[in-house]
Amino acid sequence: MNSKKIITSGLLISGLILGSTSVALADTTTTASAQSAAQTAYKAALAQYKIDITAYRVALINNDINYRAAMQKYWSDWTTTSKAYWAAWATTIGAYRTAEAAYDAQLAPIQATHKAARDAAGTAFLAATVGSPTTDQLNAAVKAFYAAAKVADTTYKAAVTALGVAPVRPVQPTVPVKPVAPVKPADPVKPVAPVKPGK
């Protein structure tokens, strides 16, 4: 083999070796660049995840605070409304019971007098009809009884009328309807953690 062939062969081999090395270097550079981009994307995704998870936790606390405040207002409103209703009704029914007691106190002796008069008429009738009375005696006892009863009833009605109109029990107003309780807000959706890229 002459020197030209040897030189030519050497150059070809050197070129092949250099070409392979260049290709290898290019592949390594491309792989490193892709890994670097993946790492950058991962770091960005991780940073965003941390922001999102913090926002999620903040939202949970805000939900809890807002819901508790809404429930507190709900119970406060209901308690205020309920107390006002029962206070007004207690005042109204209390005034009625006071008036009723005063009326009954005046009516009681009138009723006692009426009862005594009717009882006396009954006692007189029984006394007049005891034994073997004649028909005329019986008729006289009947007339006397009805006359005495009529006087007792008329006197009683006149005395009751003089008292005036009896107190009328007030009609209880409709109990207020409880407000609708607030609905607890839904928790925000927890963000999904990014998948760590493979090395």
C-alpha positions, 0 to 999 in steps of 0.5 A: 500500500502506498503512502497516498492510500495510507493517508487517505484511509487515515483521513477517512477514519479520522472523519468517521471518528470525528463525525461520530463524536459530533453526533454523540455530542449533539445527542448529549446536548439535546438530552441535557437541554430537554432535561433542563426544560423539564426541570424548569417546567417542573419548578414552575408547576411546583411553584404554582402548586404551592400558590394554589394549595395556599389559596385552597387553605385560605379559602377553607378558612374563609368558608368556615369564618363566613359560614359561622358568621352566617349561622350566628346571624341566623340564630341571632335574628331568630332569637330576636324575633322569637323573644319579641313575639313572646314578649308581646304575647305575654303582655297581651295575655297578661292584660287579659288575665288581669281583666278576667280576674277582676271581672270574676271577682265581681261576678263571684258574689252575684253568682253566689246570690243567684245560687242562694235565691234558687236554692231557697226557691227549691227548699220552699218548694220541697217544704210546700209539697211534703206529705199529702198536699192537695192539688191546689197546694201543689199548684200554688207551690209550683207557681211560687217556685217559678216566680221565685226562680224568675226573680232570681234569674232576672236579678242575676241577669241585671247584675251581670249586665251592670258589670259590663262586657266580660273580657274576651280572650285574645287570639294568639297571633301566628308564631313567626316562621323560623328563617331558612338556615344558611347553606354551608358553602362547598369546599374549593377543589384541591389542586392536583400536585404536578407529576415529577418528571423522570430523570 
